[in-house]
Amino acid sequence: MVAFREPKDGYENNDCEDAVGYDSGLRAFSVSDGASASARASEWSGSLVQAFLEPELTNRLDPFSCWELARNKFESLPDSAETTTTDWWSSEVTRRGAFATFLGVTISEETSGYVWKSVAIGDTCVFHLRNGELLASSPLKDPSEFGSAPNLVSSSSLPTGAVQSSGVCEIGDTLLGISDALAAWALKRSKSNNDTWNFICRLQQEPFRSFLRAARASGELEDDDVSLIRCQIIQ
């Protein structure tokens, strides 16, 4: 598995509110996009990803089990400077809690083959590719489905609206986990450019950064934090 994570233009890596992680031993990966308007968004997205990849999590695809473990991790973190400020707006944002989208994917070897299963809340997506062709996309399937108010996981209330999906992989297939800006771009571009998915699968770290800068400058890609994880099925 290979993972990339880049902040908005002009920001440092530690300003990125996306979180991405994988565990090859568990055959699992996760991506979470923290909502900038909420308090401690990067800490919450990180807690969600870490919780999904915890070996102790018995039902990884159960959003309630994952949320409970993530909340415990989140609440054990020390308060950052943004949560100790006393102005009214910041205090209200803190009271409402942190928010983020969430995607978790597992891969298991079963009688039918290599089976991927996902749970998602919001607009961070998993894509199943074979020979450069898109076989499945979840939870969103078309660029028109992306908007400014996706469903989010809150640190202060139980998750709702989880979408679960699955598929059967062959050796050589690729799974991608991508946060919203790049996911929307890929779905839109693939309608007119058949090489879109191969292009994403070929990206390495420095070309990835160069591509983001160029696509943002041209207005083709929204200037937002971006996360990408790439998993190829091998024997």
C-alpha positions, 0 to 999 in steps of 0.5 A: 500500500502507498499513501499520499497526504497534502495540505491546501496550497500555501499550508504546511503538512501539519496544517492538513486536516485529512488523515490517512493510514493503513496496516498491511497485516490487517489488510485494512486502510482508512481515510478521514477528512476533517471539517475545517469549520469544526474544532480540532478537526485534524485530531478527530480525523486522526483518531478515526483512522487510528481507531479503525486500524486498532488490532483490538477492534473486533468488528472493524466495519461497525461504525458504532464500535469504531466511533466509540474507540475513536472518541476515547482516543480523541478525548484522551488527547490534550486540549490544543490552543484553539480549544482554550480560547475564550471568545464566544465563537470559538467556545461555541465551535468547541462545544459542538465538537469535531466533525470529519468524513470517514472511510474504512476498507478491509480486504479478506481472502474468502472462497469467492476470492479477495473480498473488499468491504467498506464503510463510509460516512460522507464523501471520502470514496473507495474506488475498485479498478481493474486494468485501468477501468472503474468497477465500483465506487462508494459511497458516491458514484458521480461528480454531481453527488459531491456538495458543500455539506457532506454527511459527517461523523461527529465526536459528540454524537453517534454516527448516522448515514453509514454506507457499506459496500463490497466487491470481489477482487482479482490479482492485480486489481487496485483499490483507491481511498481518496478524499473528496476534492480528488475523488470528484476530480477523478470521477469527472475527468474519467468521463472524458479521459480513459487514462484517468485511473491509470494516471492516478495509479502511476502517481508517486510523491513528487509528481503527485505534488506537482499535479496538485499544484498545476490542477489547482492553479488551473481551477480544475481541482478544488484547493482542499486538503487531499489524501490518497491511498493505493492498494494493489491486490497481490498474491 
